[in-house]
């Protein structure tokens, strides 16, 4: 039982870390300027932005959270004009 609780805590930590990576634009963290995801492509046409953003998320997760792998990254426009990012995470 104790082993399982540690595993659940680890999963939650990994998910939080991936959320933080996806929410942080590269260059915005003072001590780790290369931490996060390059979101410069978000001004491009949606089809191009989707592909480039997916690659950027996958690379950032590979670099900053080695216990996880991002798969099926999607970028969906909302009615408000914002883009919602979602990634399926596979734990290593």
Backbone bond lengths (Angstrom), bond angles and torsions (degrees), N, CA, C in turn:
res aa  C-N    CA-C-N  psi(-1)  N-CA   C-N-CA  omega(-1)  CA-C   N-CA-C  phi
1 X - - - 1.459 - - 1.529 110.93 -
2 X 1.313 116.95 -43.11 1.464 120.41 179.59 1.532 110.58 -62.50
3 X 1.321 116.35 -40.29 1.466 120.75 178.83 1.529 110.49 -61.32
4 X 1.330 116.48 -40.74 1.459 120.52 -179.57 1.528 111.45 -66.19
5 X 1.340 117.47 -40.25 1.457 120.76 178.14 1.521 110.62 -61.61
6 X 1.321 117.57 -41.49 1.458 120.69 177.78 1.527 109.66 -61.72
7 X 1.307 116.38 -39.70 1.459 120.65 -179.04 1.530 110.25 -64.83
8 X 1.323 117.97 -42.30 1.458 121.58 179.06 1.524 110.06 -64.82
9 X 1.332 117.03 -42.53 1.464 120.51 177.40 1.521 110.87 -62.10
10 X 1.327 116.20 -41.77 1.462 120.12 178.33 1.527 110.90 -61.62
11 X 1.323 117.00 -43.14 1.473 120.47 179.16 1.522 111.23 -61.19
12 X 1.331 115.44 -44.42 1.471 119.40 178.95 1.526 110.75 -61.81
13 X 1.326 116.38 -41.34 1.468 120.43 178.90 1.521 110.96 -62.96
14 X 1.324 116.69 -43.30 1.461 121.04 -179.84 1.528 110.11 -63.28
15 X 1.314 117.26 -44.12 1.464 120.74 179.47 1.520 110.40 -63.37
16 X 1.335 117.38 -43.32 1.478 120.32 176.70 1.522 111.08 -60.22
17 X 1.341 116.14 -41.72 1.464 119.78 179.84 1.526 111.31 -63.01
18 X 1.322 117.08 -42.99 1.468 120.46 179.41 1.529 110.08 -65.68
19 X 1.333 117.09 -40.85 1.470 119.75 176.45 1.524 110.86 -59.79
20 X 1.326 116.49 -41.50 1.466 120.74 179.58 1.530 110.61 -65.40
21 X 1.311 116.89 -41.91 1.465 121.10 178.13 1.530 109.91 -60.05
22 X 1.333 116.67 -46.77 1.462 120.83 -177.17 1.526 112.18 -68.83
23 X 1.328 117.39 -27.78 1.467 120.98 -177.14 1.528 113.18 -88.22
24 X 1.324 117.53 -7.82 1.456 121.06 -175.24 1.523 110.84 -105.15
25 X 1.328 117.99 115.94 1.468 119.66 175.07 1.536 110.34 -70.88
26 X 1.311 116.76 139.33 1.468 120.93 176.15 1.523 108.68 -54.49
27 X 1.334 115.66 136.20 1.452 121.21 178.03 1.514 114.44 94.09
28 X 1.345 117.53 -8.01 1.459 119.45 -176.47 1.529 113.62 -94.67
29 X 1.313 117.55 -10.32 1.465 120.81 178.24 1.525 108.66 -96.24
30 X 1.348 118.08 114.90 1.466 120.96 -172.44 1.531 115.08 -57.02
31 X 1.315 117.65 -38.55 1.464 119.23 -176.28 1.528 113.50 -89.36
32 X 1.321 116.31 -22.51 1.470 120.98 179.47 1.525 107.51 -128.36
33 X 1.310 116.85 82.14 1.463 121.34 -174.23 1.530 112.90 -62.56
34 X 1.340 117.92 -24.51 1.466 119.49 -179.46 1.532 112.27 -97.55
35 X 1.342 118.05 8.06 1.464 122.06 177.91 1.523 109.73 -76.26
36 X 1.308 116.77 140.66 1.458 122.16 175.17 1.509 112.84 106.78
37 X 1.321 114.87 -160.46 1.461 121.96 -175.68 1.529 109.00 -117.65
38 X 1.323 115.39 133.45 1.470 121.13 174.19 1.520 107.46 -70.24
39 X 1.323 116.59 114.60 1.464 119.38 -178.91 1.528 112.82 -109.52
40 X 1.323 116.28 20.96 1.469 120.61 -178.91 1.528 112.39 -64.79
41 X 1.309 117.50 -19.41 1.468 120.60 -177.57 1.527 112.90 -81.18
42 X 1.320 117.65 -4.97 1.459 119.64 -174.72 1.524 113.60 -69.53
43 X 1.330 117.24 -12.57 1.465 120.69 176.04 1.530 112.46 -88.07
44 X 1.296 116.69 -4.41 1.469 121.27 -179.80 1.532 109.32 -82.45
45 X 1.324 118.16 169.73 1.465 120.26 174.92 1.535 110.54 -54.09
46 X 1.327 116.16 147.10 1.465 121.65 -171.75 1.526 113.60 -54.23
47 X 1.333 118.10 -43.48 1.468 120.06 -178.91 1.530 111.45 -61.55
48 X 1.320 116.16 -41.52 1.470 121.23 178.89 1.525 109.49 -69.17
49 X 1.321 116.66 -44.85 1.467 121.20 -179.08 1.525 110.99 -60.71
50 X 1.314 117.49 -40.72 1.475 120.93 -179.87 1.528 110.66 -58.65
51 X 1.311 116.21 -48.71 1.471 120.03 -177.74 1.526 111.83 -65.83
52 X 1.321 116.19 -47.18 1.460 120.10 -178.59 1.522 112.00 -66.09
53 X 1.337 116.92 -38.69 1.464 120.55 179.21 1.529 110.53 -66.43
54 X 1.331 117.35 -40.83 1.469 120.75 178.85 1.527 110.47 -58.61
55 X 1.308 116.25 -45.53 1.463 120.43 178.80 1.529 110.63 -63.82
56 X 1.328 116.91 -43.01 1.465 120.84 -179.42 1.525 111.27 -62.22
57 X 1.341 117.33 -41.72 1.472 120.44 178.50 1.519 110.41 -65.38
58 X 1.319 117.12 -46.19 1.469 120.35 -179.52 1.523 111.29 -59.28
59 X 1.326 116.65 -43.83 1.467 120.43 179.38 1.526 111.42 -66.37
60 X 1.313 118.15 -41.50 1.465 121.33 -178.92 1.527 111.02 -66.76
61 X 1.320 117.31 -41.68 1.470 119.85 178.53 1.520 110.07 -65.74
62 X 1.327 117.39 -41.85 1.475 120.39 176.50 1.521 111.05 -58.19
63 X 1.316 116.62 -39.55 1.465 120.85 -176.62 1.522 112.58 -75.67
64 X 1.336 117.72 -43.68 1.464 121.06 -169.23 1.517 115.29 -101.77
65 X 1.311 119.10 -16.85 1.465 120.81 178.19 1.520 109.03 -137.50
66 X 1.337 115.97 84.66 1.465 120.68 -174.69 1.534 114.11 -67.32
67 X 1.329 117.26 -11.33 1.470 119.81 179.24 1.522 112.42 -84.59
68 X 1.338 117.04 0.74 1.465 120.57 -177.80 1.520 110.65 -139.13
69 X 1.325 114.26 160.90 1.462 121.52 175.00 1.528 106.90 -134.80
70 X 1.306 117.22 130.09 1.473 121.46 179.18 1.522 109.50 -86.73
71 X 1.304 115.64 131.48 1.465 121.98 176.75 1.524 108.22 -131.83
72 X 1.287 117.74 156.46 1.462 124.08 175.46 1.526 112.07 49.53
73 X 1.298 116.63 57.45 1.463 121.24 177.21 1.525 107.83 -78.53
74 X 1.330 115.49 127.69 1.465 120.56 179.74 1.526 110.44 -123.39
75 X 1.296 114.95 151.93 1.456 123.48 177.89 1.522 105.97 -130.15
76 X 1.333 116.75 115.52 1.452 121.53 -174.14 1.525 110.51 -120.57
77 X 1.333 117.72 128.19 1.469 119.24 177.46 1.527 110.80 -73.67
78 X 1.341 115.48 141.01 1.459 121.05 176.05 1.526 109.13 -104.58
79 X 1.318 116.89 165.66 1.462 121.72 -179.32 1.528 111.86 -60.15
80 X 1.337 116.32 -28.69 1.470 120.80 -178.48 1.527 112.42 -74.08
81 X 1.344 116.34 -10.12 1.461 120.11 -177.80 1.512 113.10 98.96
82 X 1.324 116.77 -8.59 1.471 120.74 178.00 1.527 109.35 -81.53
83 X 1.322 114.97 160.11 1.458 120.92 175.49 1.525 108.58 -107.35
84 X 1.310 117.02 132.77 1.467 121.89 178.02 1.524 108.50 -103.27
85 X 1.329 114.91 125.05 1.466 120.95 179.25 1.522 109.46 -99.13
86 X 1.319 115.21 141.01 1.455 121.52 177.98 1.520 108.13 -142.72
87 X 1.329 115.86 139.61 1.463 119.71 178.26 1.517 109.66 -135.75
88 X 1.293 115.71 139.74 1.464 121.36 171.07 1.524 105.62 -87.28
89 X 1.333 116.14 126.21 1.453 121.98 -176.38 1.514 109.85 -108.49
90 X 1.318 116.55 130.62 1.454 122.76 174.69 1.527 107.02 -108.73
91 X 1.335 115.38 125.18 1.454 119.49 179.95 1.518 110.27 -80.77
92 X 1.312 115.14 135.95 1.474 120.28 -178.67 1.503 110.81 -81.83
